[in-house]
């Protein structure tokens, strides 16, 4: 049996400060449902009417990449999201979604 190939991915979500926590929770629940673990999280805090940012890094088997894309699309369409950037470990942008 072939060993699973895991790659690192990074989601950068820029949203209104008031919606950042809800978006992070949504992302965590969806990743948990796929049995994926978050490696690191970086946050910038802002007032509720200002933009804030969270950067979430995770490792994912190559076979689940399509499901990560679906998560990115759903998050990118969420109210309050101004930009969602998803990239692989090499830094290549997979999706950049202006809201």
N, C-alpha and C positions, 0 to 999 in steps of 0.2 A: 504494500500500500504506500502511495506517495505521501510525503509529509505535506501538511497544509502550508501554503505560503501566506504569511501575515505581512501586511503593509501598514505603515503609519499614515494617518490622515488627519487633517486639521480643518475644523470648521471655525470661521470667524463670523460672528453675528454682530452687526451694528444695528441698534434699535433705540427707540425711546427708552430712557432710563426706567420709566414706569412699567414697561413690559418685559424688561430683561429677565427677571426672575422666572416669570411664567414661561418664557421661551426656553430658558435653560432646563426647567423641569420637563417640558415637553420633549426636548432632545434627550435628556437622561432616561425618561420612560421608554422612548422608542429604541434607544440603544440597549436598554435592559431587556426589552422584549426580544431583541436579536441576540441576546447573551454576549454583548460586547461591553468591554470595560473601558472607562475613561482613564487615560494615563495622567493627564494634567489639565488644569483649568486656570486661565488668567482672566481677571476681570478689571475693567475700568468702571468706576462708579461715577454717576452724574446725577444731577437733580432730575426729577421725574419728567420735566419738559425738555430736557437736553438729551443728546445722544450718548449712549454708553456702548461698551463693547465687551464681548466675551470670546475667548479663544479656547476651544476644546480640542485636545489631541487624543487620539485613540488608535488602537491597533485592530485591524480587521482582516479576516481571511479574504483572499482575492475573490472567492465565490460570492461574497456578500456585498461587493462593491455596488451592484445595481440597487440593492436595498438602501445603501447610504445615499445614493442619488435621489431616490424617492423621498427620503427624509429631508434632504436639502431643498427639494422643490416645495414640500409642504411648509417648511419653516420660512422659506423665501416669500411665500404668499401670506404669511401671518400678518395681522394688523400690527403696526408699530415697527416692523422690520424695514430698515432703510437699505441694507445691503447684507448679502450673505456670500461669503467667499469660501470655497471648499477646494483644498489642494492635497496632493499626495506628498509623500516624504521627500521627494526630489524637488518639491516647490512648484511643480507644474499645476497650474490652475485647472481644475476639473469643471468648476462652475462658478460663475460670478453672477449673482442675481440681484439686480436693482429692484427694489420694491416699488 
